[in-house]
Amino acid sequence: MIRTLNLHLLLVSTDHADFFRQIAKLKGVGLGVLCDQINKNNHDWIDRVFDDEGWRIEDLKHDFVGLLKADEHFLPRI
């Protein structure tokens, strides 16, 4: 729960919050639901997001979209 909330707060605090909200809208759910989905399936990725400050917003956007697709060949940047 805390990880989901932290991810949600991180996404909406960026200058690209509308990007993340638009993805949620296209999927017909709230952004919190998508954050929860990512949290359930990608604990290690969330740890890296909060432990490493060296990523760029483009990396975050790339990974967020890729992780939601659940493609077994997807390689996250973070």
N, CA, C and O atoms as a GROMACS GRO file, in nm:
protein
  312
    1MET      N    1   0.082  -0.120   0.000
    1MET     CA    2   0.000   0.000   0.000
    1MET      C    3   0.086   0.126   0.000
    1MET      O    4   0.061   0.219  -0.076
    2ILE      N    5   0.188   0.128   0.086
    2ILE     CA    6   0.275   0.246   0.094
    2ILE      C    7   0.352   0.264  -0.037
    2ILE      O    8   0.367   0.376  -0.085
    3ARG      N    9   0.400   0.154  -0.093
    3ARG     CA   10   0.473   0.164  -0.220
    3ARG      C   11   0.383   0.218  -0.331
    3ARG      O   12   0.426   0.301  -0.411
    4THR      N   13   0.260   0.171  -0.334
    4THR     CA   14   0.165   0.219  -0.435
    4THR      C   15   0.142   0.369  -0.418
    4THR      O   16   0.144   0.443  -0.516
    5LEU      N   17   0.120   0.411  -0.297
    5LEU     CA   18   0.098   0.553  -0.270
    5LEU      C   19   0.220   0.636  -0.305
    5LEU      O   20   0.208   0.742  -0.365
    6ASN      N   21   0.338   0.588  -0.268
    6ASN     CA   22   0.461   0.661  -0.300
    6ASN      C   23   0.481   0.675  -0.450
    6ASN      O   24   0.519   0.782  -0.499
    7LEU      N   25   0.455   0.567  -0.525
    7LEU     CA   26   0.467   0.573  -0.670
    7LEU      C   27   0.366   0.672  -0.727
    7LEU      O   28   0.400   0.753  -0.814
    8HIS      N   29   0.244   0.666  -0.679
    8HIS     CA   30   0.140   0.758  -0.726
    8HIS      C   31   0.181   0.903  -0.699
    8HIS      O   32   0.170   0.988  -0.788
    9LEU      N   33   0.227   0.930  -0.579
    9LEU     CA   34   0.269   1.066  -0.545
    9LEU      C   35   0.387   1.112  -0.629
    9LEU      O   36   0.393   1.229  -0.669
   10LEU      N   37   0.479   1.023  -0.657
   10LEU     CA   38   0.592   1.057  -0.743
   10LEU      C   39   0.544   1.096  -0.882
   10LEU      O   40   0.587   1.197  -0.937
   11LEU      N   41   0.456   1.016  -0.940
   11LEU     CA   42   0.409   1.040  -1.076
   11LEU      C   43   0.332   1.172  -1.088
   11LEU      O   44   0.351   1.246  -1.184
   12VAL      N   45   0.247   1.200  -0.991
   12VAL     CA   46   0.168   1.322  -1.002
   12VAL      C   47   0.248   1.447  -0.964
   12VAL      O   48   0.203   1.559  -0.987
   13SER      N   49   0.366   1.428  -0.905
   13SER     CA   50   0.448   1.544  -0.869
   13SER      C   51   0.542   1.586  -0.981
   13SER      O   52   0.611   1.687  -0.969
   14THR      N   53   0.544   1.511  -1.090
   14THR     CA   54   0.632   1.546  -1.202
   14THR      C   55   0.561   1.644  -1.295
   14THR      O   56   0.440   1.663  -1.287
   15ASP      N   57   0.640   1.705  -1.382
   15ASP     CA   58   0.583   1.792  -1.485
   15ASP      C   59   0.507   1.711  -1.590
   15ASP      O   60   0.439   1.768  -1.676
   16HIS      N   61   0.519   1.581  -1.583
   16HIS     CA   62   0.456   1.491  -1.681
   16HIS      C   63   0.337   1.416  -1.622
   16HIS      O   64   0.299   1.311  -1.672
   17ALA      N   65   0.278   1.469  -1.517
   17ALA     CA   66   0.166   1.403  -1.450
   17ALA      C   67   0.052   1.375  -1.547
   17ALA      O   68  -0.012   1.270  -1.538
   18ASP      N   69   0.026   1.467  -1.639
   18ASP     CA   70  -0.082   1.446  -1.735
   18ASP      C   71  -0.059   1.324  -1.824
   18ASP      O   72  -0.154   1.257  -1.863
   19PHE      N   73   0.066   1.297  -1.855
   19PHE     CA   74   0.101   1.178  -1.933
   19PHE      C   75   0.053   1.052  -1.861
   19PHE      O   76  -0.011   0.966  -1.922
   20PHE      N   77   0.084   1.042  -1.733
   20PHE     CA   78   0.047   0.924  -1.655
   20PHE      C   79  -0.104   0.917  -1.635
   20PHE      O   80  -0.161   0.809  -1.638
   21ARG      N   81  -0.167   1.030  -1.614
   21ARG     CA   82  -0.313   1.032  -1.599
   21ARG      C   83  -0.383   0.991  -1.729
   21ARG      O   84  -0.486   0.923  -1.726
   22GLN      N   85  -0.326   1.032  -1.842
   22GLN     CA   86  -0.385   0.997  -1.972
   22GLN      C   87  -0.379   0.846  -1.995
   22GLN      O   88  -0.473   0.787  -2.047
   23ILE      N   89  -0.269   0.783  -1.957
   23ILE     CA   90  -0.259   0.638  -1.970
   23ILE      C   91  -0.369   0.571  -1.887
   23ILE      O   92  -0.436   0.479  -1.934
   24ALA      N   93  -0.386   0.617  -1.765
   24ALA     CA   94  -0.491   0.561  -1.679
   24ALA      C   95  -0.629   0.581  -1.741
   24ALA      O   96  -0.712   0.491  -1.740
   25LYS      N   97  -0.652   0.699  -1.794
   25LYS     CA   98  -0.781   0.729  -1.855
   25LYS      C   99  -0.806   0.638  -1.975
   25LYS      O  100  -0.917   0.588  -1.993
   26LEU      N  101  -0.704   0.616  -2.057
   26LEU     CA  102  -0.719   0.528  -2.173
   26LEU      C  103  -0.750   0.384  -2.132
   26LEU      O  104  -0.818   0.312  -2.205
   27LYS      N  105  -0.702   0.344  -2.016
   27LYS     CA  106  -0.729   0.209  -1.966
   27LYS      C  107  -0.858   0.203  -1.885
   27LYS      O  108  -0.901   0.095  -1.844
   28GLY      N  109  -0.920   0.319  -1.861
   28GLY     CA  110  -1.048   0.323  -1.792
   28GLY      C  111  -1.039   0.303  -1.642
   28GLY      O  112  -1.135   0.260  -1.578
   29VAL      N  113  -0.924   0.336  -1.584
   29VAL     CA  114  -0.905   0.322  -1.440
   29VAL      C  115  -0.834   0.446  -1.387
   29VAL      O  116  -0.789   0.531  -1.464
   30GLY      N  117  -0.824   0.456  -1.257
   30GLY     CA  118  -0.750   0.565  -1.197
   30GLY      C  119  -0.601   0.537  -1.196
   30GLY      O  120  -0.560   0.421  -1.208
   31LEU      N  121  -0.522   0.641  -1.183
   31LEU     CA  122  -0.377   0.625  -1.179
   31LEU      C  123  -0.334   0.538  -1.061
   31LEU      O  124  -0.239   0.462  -1.072
   32GLY      N  125  -0.403   0.550  -0.949
   32GLY     CA  126  -0.371   0.468  -0.833
   32GLY      C  127  -0.385   0.320  -0.861
   32GLY      O  128  -0.308   0.239  -0.809
   33VAL      N  129  -0.482   0.283  -0.943
   33VAL     CA  130  -0.502   0.142  -0.979
   33VAL      C  131  -0.383   0.093  -1.061
   33VAL      O  132  -0.336  -0.019  -1.041
   34LEU      N  133  -0.335   0.175  -1.153
   34LEU     CA  134  -0.218   0.135  -1.233
   34LEU      C  135  -0.094   0.124  -1.146
   34LEU      O  136  -0.013   0.033  -1.164
   35CYS      N  137  -0.078   0.215  -1.052
   35CYS     CA  138   0.036   0.210  -0.960
   35CYS      C  139   0.030   0.083  -0.877
   35CYS      O  140   0.132   0.020  -0.852
   36ASP      N  141  -0.089   0.045  -0.834
   36ASP     CA  142  -0.106  -0.077  -0.757
   36ASP      C  143  -0.071  -0.199  -0.840
   36ASP      O  144  -0.007  -0.293  -0.791
   37GLN      N  145  -0.111  -0.198  -0.965
   37GLN     CA  146  -0.080  -0.309  -1.056
   37GLN      C  147   0.071  -0.323  -1.072
   37GLN      O  148   0.124  -0.433  -1.065
   38ILE      N  149   0.140  -0.213  -1.092
   38ILE     CA  150   0.285  -0.216  -1.107
   38ILE      C  151   0.350  -0.262  -0.977
   38ILE      O  152   0.445  -0.340  -0.979
   39ASN      N  153   0.300  -0.214  -0.865
   39ASN     CA  154   0.354  -0.253  -0.736
   39ASN      C  155   0.343  -0.404  -0.713
   39ASN      O  156   0.438  -0.466  -0.664
   40LYS      N  157   0.231  -0.461  -0.748
   40LYS     CA  158   0.210  -0.605  -0.726
   40LYS      C  159   0.304  -0.691  -0.808
   40LYS      O  160   0.343  -0.800  -0.765
   41ASN      N  161   0.340  -0.644  -0.927
   41ASN     CA  162   0.417  -0.726  -1.019
   41ASN      C  163   0.564  -0.687  -1.033
   41ASN      O  164   0.641  -0.760  -1.096
   42ASN      N  165   0.605  -0.574  -0.975
   42ASN     CA  166   0.739  -0.521  -1.002
   42ASN      C  167   0.802  -0.455  -0.880
   42ASN      O  168   0.845  -0.340  -0.887
   43HIS      N  169   0.809  -0.528  -0.769
   43HIS     CA  170   0.867  -0.473  -0.647
   43HIS      C  171   1.010  -0.423  -0.666
   43HIS      O  172   1.046  -0.316  -0.617
   44ASP      N  173   1.090  -0.500  -0.738
   44ASP     CA  174   1.230  -0.462  -0.758
   44ASP      C  175   1.242  -0.331  -0.835
   44ASP      O  176   1.328  -0.249  -0.804
   45TRP      N  177   1.157  -0.313  -0.933
   45TRP     CA  178   1.161  -0.189  -1.011
   45TRP      C  179   1.127  -0.070  -0.923
   45TRP      O  180   1.195   0.033  -0.930
   46ILE      N  181   1.025  -0.081  -0.842
   46ILE     CA  182   0.987   0.029  -0.753
   46ILE      C  183   1.101   0.060  -0.656
   46ILE      O  184   1.129   0.177  -0.628
   47ASP      N  185   1.166  -0.043  -0.605
   47ASP     CA  186   1.281  -0.020  -0.518
   47ASP      C  187   1.389   0.060  -0.589
   47ASP      O  188   1.446   0.153  -0.532
   48ARG      N  189   1.416   0.025  -0.714
   48ARG     CA  190   1.520   0.097  -0.790
   48ARG      C  191   1.478   0.242  -0.815
   48ARG      O  192   1.563   0.332  -0.812
   49VAL      N  193   1.351   0.265  -0.840
   49VAL     CA  194   1.304   0.402  -0.864
   49VAL      C  195   1.333   0.490  -0.742
   49VAL      O  196   1.378   0.604  -0.756
   50PHE      N  197   1.307   0.437  -0.623
   50PHE     CA  198   1.323   0.518  -0.503
   50PHE      C  199   1.464   0.514  -0.445
   50PHE      O  200   1.501   0.601  -0.366
   51ASP      N  201   1.544   0.414  -0.483
   51ASP     CA  202   1.680   0.404  -0.431
   51ASP      C  203   1.782   0.476  -0.519
   51ASP      O  204   1.886   0.520  -0.470
   52ASP      N  205   1.752   0.489  -0.647
   52ASP     CA  206   1.847   0.548  -0.742
   52ASP      C  207   1.791   0.679  -0.794
   52ASP      O  208   1.681   0.681  -0.850
   53GLU      N  209   1.863   0.786  -0.778
   53GLU     CA  210   1.817   0.916  -0.825
   53GLU      C  211   1.871   0.950  -0.963
   53GLU      O  212   1.850   1.061  -1.011
   54GLY      N  213   1.940   0.857  -1.028
   54GLY     CA  214   2.004   0.885  -1.155
   54GLY      C  215   1.917   0.867  -1.277
   54GLY      O  216   1.965   0.883  -1.389
   55TRP      N  217   1.790   0.835  -1.260
   55TRP     CA  218   1.705   0.813  -1.377
   55TRP      C  219   1.647   0.945  -1.427
   55TRP      O  220   1.639   1.044  -1.354
   56ARG      N  221   1.606   0.943  -1.552
   56ARG     CA  222   1.543   1.059  -1.616
   56ARG      C  223   1.392   1.034  -1.627
   56ARG      O  224   1.347   0.919  -1.621
   57ILE      N  225   1.317   1.139  -1.643
   57ILE     CA  226   1.171   1.126  -1.654
   57ILE      C  227   1.135   1.041  -1.776
   57ILE      O  228   1.035   0.968  -1.773
   58GLU      N  229   1.214   1.049  -1.882
   58GLU     CA  230   1.187   0.968  -2.000
   58GLU      C  231   1.200   0.820  -1.967
   58GLU      O  232   1.126   0.737  -2.020
   59ASP      N  233   1.296   0.786  -1.878
   59ASP     CA  234   1.313   0.648  -1.835
   59ASP      C  235   1.190   0.601  -1.756
   59ASP      O  236   1.142   0.490  -1.774
   60LEU      N  237   1.143   0.687  -1.669
   60LEU     CA  238   1.026   0.655  -1.588
   60LEU      C  239   0.903   0.632  -1.676
   60LEU      O  240   0.829   0.536  -1.656
   61LYS      N  241   0.883   0.718  -1.774
   61LYS     CA  242   0.770   0.704  -1.865
   61LYS      C  243   0.781   0.575  -1.946
   61LYS      O  244   0.684   0.501  -1.960
   62HIS      N  245   0.900   0.549  -1.999
   62HIS     CA  246   0.925   0.428  -2.077
   62HIS      C  247   0.894   0.303  -1.995
   62HIS      O  248   0.824   0.213  -2.042
   63ASP      N  249   0.946   0.299  -1.875
   63ASP     CA  250   0.927   0.182  -1.790
   63ASP      C  251   0.782   0.165  -1.748
   63ASP      O  252   0.730   0.053  -1.747
   64PHE      N  253   0.717   0.273  -1.712
   64PHE     CA  254   0.578   0.267  -1.668
   64PHE      C  255   0.490   0.204  -1.775
   64PHE      O  256   0.412   0.113  -1.748
   65VAL      N  257   0.504   0.252  -1.897
   65VAL     CA  258   0.424   0.200  -2.009
   65VAL      C  259   0.462   0.054  -2.036
   65VAL      O  260   0.374  -0.030  -2.054
   66GLY      N  261   0.590   0.025  -2.039
   66GLY     CA  262   0.635  -0.111  -2.067
   66GLY      C  263   0.592  -0.212  -1.962
   66GLY      O  264   0.554  -0.324  -1.995
   67LEU      N  265   0.600  -0.172  -1.836
   67LEU     CA  266   0.560  -0.263  -1.728
   67LEU      C  267   0.410  -0.292  -1.731
   67LEU      O  268   0.367  -0.402  -1.698
   68LEU      N  269   0.332  -0.194  -1.770
   68LEU     CA  270   0.188  -0.216  -1.779
   68LEU      C  271   0.152  -0.314  -1.890
   68LEU      O  272   0.053  -0.386  -1.880
   69LYS      N  273   0.233  -0.318  -1.995
   69LYS     CA  274   0.208  -0.412  -2.105
   69LYS      C  275   0.240  -0.555  -2.065
   69LYS      O  276   0.191  -0.650  -2.126
   70ALA      N  277   0.322  -0.572  -1.961
   70ALA     CA  278   0.360  -0.704  -1.911
   70ALA      C  279   0.419  -0.792  -2.021
   70ALA      O  280   0.395  -0.912  -2.025
   71ASP      N  281   0.496  -0.731  -2.109
   71ASP     CA  282   0.565  -0.803  -2.216
   71ASP      C  283   0.689  -0.870  -2.158
   71ASP      O  284   0.772  -0.804  -2.097
   72GLU      N  285   0.701  -1.001  -2.175
   72GLU     CA  286   0.812  -1.074  -2.116
   72GLU      C  287   0.947  -1.033  -2.175
   72GLU      O  288   1.051  -1.064  -2.116
   73HIS      N  289   0.948  -0.965  -2.288
   73HIS     CA  290   1.072  -0.921  -2.352
   73HIS      C  291   1.108  -0.776  -2.320
   73HIS      O  292   1.211  -0.725  -2.365
   74PHE      N  293   1.024  -0.710  -2.243
   74PHE     CA  294   1.047  -0.571  -2.209
   74PHE      C  295   1.167  -0.557  -2.114
   74PHE      O  296   1.180  -0.632  -2.017
   75LEU      N  297   1.254  -0.461  -2.144
   75LEU     CA  298   1.370  -0.432  -2.059
   75LEU      C  299   1.356  -0.292  -2.002
   75LEU      O  300   1.368  -0.194  -2.076
   76PRO      N  301   1.333  -0.280  -1.872
   76PRO     CA  302   1.321  -0.148  -1.811
   76PRO      C  303   1.455  -0.075  -1.812
   76PRO      O  304   1.561  -0.138  -1.807
   77ARG      N  305   1.450   0.056  -1.818
   77ARG     CA  306   1.570   0.138  -1.815
   77ARG      C  307   1.616   0.164  -1.673
   77ARG      O  308   1.735   0.186  -1.648
   78ILE      N  309   1.523   0.163  -1.581
   78ILE     CA  310   1.556   0.189  -1.439
   78ILE      C  311   1.580   0.055  -1.370
   78ILE      O  312   1.609   0.051  -1.251
   0.00000   0.00000   0.00000
